[in-house]
C-alpha cells in the first residue's frame, strides 16, 4: 500500500499530475483509513494546483489541513499551498 502511494508521489515529481491524482485516489479508495491520508490528500491538492485547478486544489488541501496535526512539518506546507490556491487557511 505504501509503495503504491509513493508511486503517486513520484508521478507528481515527474510532472504527471493527472496520473498522480488517479494513482493516489485509487489508493485512498482502497485504503480510506491509511495512516498517511493527510499526506495523500496534500499530494492530490498540489497536483491540482500544478494543473491550475485551484478550486479542486483548495478542496483537497483543506481536507489535508484538518487531518495533519499542527505540530507535523507537513502542516506548514499544506497551509502555504492552501494560501496559494486561494483557499485560505481553514
N, C-alpha and C positions, 0 to 999 in steps of 0.2 A: 504494500500500500504506500509506504513512504517513498519508495523508489519511483512509483508511478506519479506521485505528487511532484517529486523533484524533476521528473521528465517535463512536466508542465512548466516548471520554473526555468528549465533550460530552454524550452521553446520561447519563453518570454525574452531571455537574454540573446537569443538568435533572431530577435525581431519578428518572430512568427506569432503575433499576438492572438489572432483568431484561433490558431491551433492550441495555443497555451490555454485560452479560455475553455475550449472544448475539453481538453485533457483534464484540467483541474476541476471543471464542473462535473465531469464523469466520475472522478474520484469522490467528490463531495456527495454525489447521488448514491454511490455505492457504500460510502462510509460517513454518514452525516454526523457521527459523533467522534470523528477523528480528533486527536489531541492538538493538531495544528490547524484547525479550522480557520482561526483568525488569520493566520499567515496565508492560507489558501485564498480566502476572500480578498486579502490585500493584493495578491498577485492577479486575481481576476480584475480588481479595480484598477490597478496600474496598467494592465493590458488594455482595458477600455480607454484609459486616459491617453495611452500612446496612440490609440486609434482615433483620438479626438472625439470620443463619445462621452462627454463629461457628465451627463446625467446618469448614465449607467455606471460610470466610474464612481460617482458620489454615492450611489446606492450601495455598492459593494464595500466601499471604504467605510461608510457609516456602520455597516454590519460588523466589519472587522474592528472598528474602533470600540464597539460595545463588547466585543469578545476578548480582545487582547488587554491584559491588565496594564494599568498606567505605569507600573514600575518596569515593564518589559521595554527594552530599547526599540522594539518594532513599533510600539505605540506612538512614539515621536514621529517616525517616518510616516505612519498612517495619517497622523494629524496634518503633517506638511502636505502630503498628497491630496488630502481632503480639501485643504485650502486651495490648492492648485486647481482642483476640479470645480471650485466654486460652490462646494457643498457645505462650507463652514466647518465647525469643529464638533458638532454633535457628538 
